[in-house]
Amino acid sequence: MGRRDFTFRKKTGLFTTQAAALAFLAGTQAARAQDTAPAAAGAAPADDAIAEVIVTATKRATSLQDTPVAVTALDAQALADAHVQTVQDVVHLVPSFQATTQGDHGVITMTMRGIGNDSAKTEYADPEVAIFVDGIYSPRAEGATSLLFDMGAIEVLRGPQGTLWGRNSTVGAVNMQTAKPVLGQTSASLEGGIGDYARFGARGALNLPLADTLAVRLAFVHEQHDGYVDYQAPKLPSLAEQQAAYAASGGTKPFEPINPNLFVQGGDKYNAQNQSALRVSALWQPLDRLSWTLSYEYFVDRGTPNMNLMQTPRAGQDRWSALIDTAPYVDRDVTTLRSRVDYTISDYLEFAYIAGFSRYSGQSTFDQDGGALAPTSFASGATFQEDRTNWSTYKNQSHELQLQSRGRHTVDWILGLYYAAEDNGIRFDIPIFNGTQQGTVSWQGSFIQPKETVDSKAVFGQATWNLTDALHLTGGLRYTADDRKNEGGTNNGWDPANNPPALGEVPIDPSTDPRAPGSGFTTYQHNDGHYSGNKLTWLTRVSYDFSKDFLGYASVSTGYKSGGLQDGGREYGPEELTNYELGIKNTFFGGKLTWNNAVYYEDFTDFQFSAPVTNPDGTHSLATSNAEGAKVWGIESELAARITRDDRVQLSMAYTHTQLGELIAGSNDYALPAPCVDRHGNPVAGVSSCLDVTDNELPHAPSFAAQLMYEHKFHLGNGAVLAPRVAVHYETASWLSVFNLGEGDRQDAYTRTDLALRYTTAAQQPWYVDVYVRNVEDDDVKTSAQNAFGVWQAQYLPPRTFGANFGIEF
């Protein structure tokens, strides 16, 4: 198949000071991990040694075991073995990494080392974990993480990466490397798959040399399965009961019977997948010292959002069902162009220009209330809320120039210039009605943001001074200047006083302009504003090679995420993280076992917390406030072993302790005390309900998590191989929000097991069959929660699924 961005080779050499290594491990209580092993220069390769991986975490090719950074690298085979399709599938393979789904936007948000932002799904909020594809920053996760295909590898860098990787990599970065064209090679692969819930998948790749200096690669993927959430049939009260309930509610609108046709009974279900993507890549290398890689990618999503399900199912109903009155709909398209030019100026100097352009557009509808309560009449007993993205467009571009030294010198260095720009817009409507959508208006609004722009410029440099062959001192600086503007944004709410009687009380229609006179709406908030800020982030690190198989390092680094604008054009401040870290990387028994560890302490200041809130006048806004900060410390460890030539074990573990600083938080997704007061009983202005969450634990941060994988290869006749594989993930209980509101807001400790069995032939054109079962226990694992509608609801990881993939390589 094509050239990989990660290079694999064997390394050996017994570690001659194992006792010293074990003493160091015991003394540091460290924890960091990896699944490759370094080797001694000139040592003979061992057939049963763990393959080494070359990574680009420092923006130059280095052995993962020789790189003094907490980074996990997953090659194409590891991704295939784990059936990875999205970043959410990666989290169980990486310590201290969590990814959760958020309903109305269908976006995956990420948490690393206890820090994340569940609101990083709008045009306002930015993530703390930055995503890069082929080294190009992707500010909106919808396209980059939705469907991973034809990947060369994924690197997950833990800890601030602000010096080399830049904006919004406050606590880490995920760098996805797509498979690249290969000169002079014709190759192809094709895979098809089936499974329960009518799963069907197909993917393939073709590498073609068009000339001695030109090659192209075509790759495609399609994945679909039916939704997991069944539609509940409404059990309506009798007409007399409806009339009595409505009279008791004090309603003034003329009585109507509940229309049963308002409840969805057919069509696409929630939690369905229907995604496709195509990528065309080209490599042109007219000179040995010059190469240009260019790729075009198109992604479409016609699946459905994930539903908020009742944590205690309605009597007689299954967990995976809901009383739905808003049909699911998703229509998203992402077009991306990526380019990289590399030029070797001399034996000492090389240059690179990396650029990317992306355009995202989408629409969606989502049943936010999830049928939490059944209506007692057309206007009582329940709440109808639809979250509807009428349109959204996110456009971004980025450019980076790199100049760096080649080879190994007394001082190895890199310098760079960076520019990124975004132009985002959205219209988002929220009709909220009492009872059903036939009922009376509780509140409804339309948020129209036609233009929000981001301009970010940076200059950076990093140098490593190799004081001796063993001792290395690294320093880095990055200066970033951010400029953000919000132009023409308005928040518009239902205004009974200005509502013409002929309009009636009906949910807002996408064709309605709520800014127009006579629409029944009033503009209550203008969002125009301008924010600018700048920050210097830095890194200092010392590393020491105790032996060829034992690396230790200590570092202090900072991460930064710019401030910005929120509803009303108000500013919120930037956030900064300082990370203190000790780490070691070890190889034992001639490369058959690696054990890598890190211990860290994070001091987080001005943590940005975003949530939808209700203002004291009853209007709604998305608000962002800066917490005093947060303190996080933890231990990470990864161990990989080739017990025999045919037996492979991987173990990753993480311990995390989090404590939030001073913060008074509001959110419409939770039933919070009103009026809003702090812990001393003093009134808090600007929000109708809130909770003082100072000293609470951070969400999505289990105190302990571990992943164990074991694989054995049975060698059959004619070179065929049968390989069973088991992966077990365990984690302790964790909160689902900063509010820490009890069992409903908590995911209990759980164990999740995935099984796979792969049969591979040894033919000239090998083919394989891969059978799998995921979530063998069929556990209900919550990823988010809410109780705004009177009962606790949650979104969940998929239930137990099974299937098979069939593939061939040419």
Secondary structure, DSSP 8 states (H G I E B T S, - for coil): ----SS-EE------TTHHHHHHHHHHHT-----S-----TT----TTS--EEEE-TTSS-EEGGG--S-EEEEEHHHHHHTT--SHHHHGGGSTTEEEEEETTTTEEEEEETTEE-TTTTSSS---SEEEEETTEE-SSHHHHTT---SEEEEEEEES--TTTT-TT-SSEEEEEEE----TT--EEEEEEEEETTTEEEEEEEEEEEEETTEEEEEEEEEEEE--S-EE-------HHHHHHHHHHHT--S------GGGS--SSS-SS-EEEEEEEEEEEEEEETTEEEEEEEEEEEE-------EESS--TT--SSEE--SS--EEEEEEEEEEEEEEEE-SSSEEEEEEEEEEEEEEEEEEESSTT-S--SBTTBSSEEEEEEEEEEEEEEEEEEEEEEE-S--SEEEEEEEEEEEEEEEEEEEEEEEESSTTS-EEEEEEEEEEEEEEEEEEEEEEEEEE-SSSEEEEEEEEEEEEEEEEES-EEEEE-GGG--GGG-S----TT--TTSTTSSEEEEEE--EEEEEEEEEEEEEEEEEEETTEEEEEEEEEEEE--EE-GGG-EE--EEEEEEEEEEEEEEGGGTEEEEEEEEEEEEES-EEEEEEE-TTS-EEEEEEE-SEEEEEEEEEEEEEEEETTEEEEEEEEEEEEEE-S-EE--TTS---SS-B-TTS-B-TT-SS-EE-TT---SS--SEEEEEEEEE-EE-GGG-EEEEEEEEEEE--EESSTT--SGGGEE--EEEEEEEEEEE--SSS-EEEEEEEE-TT----EEEEE-TTSS-EEEE----EEEEEEEEE-
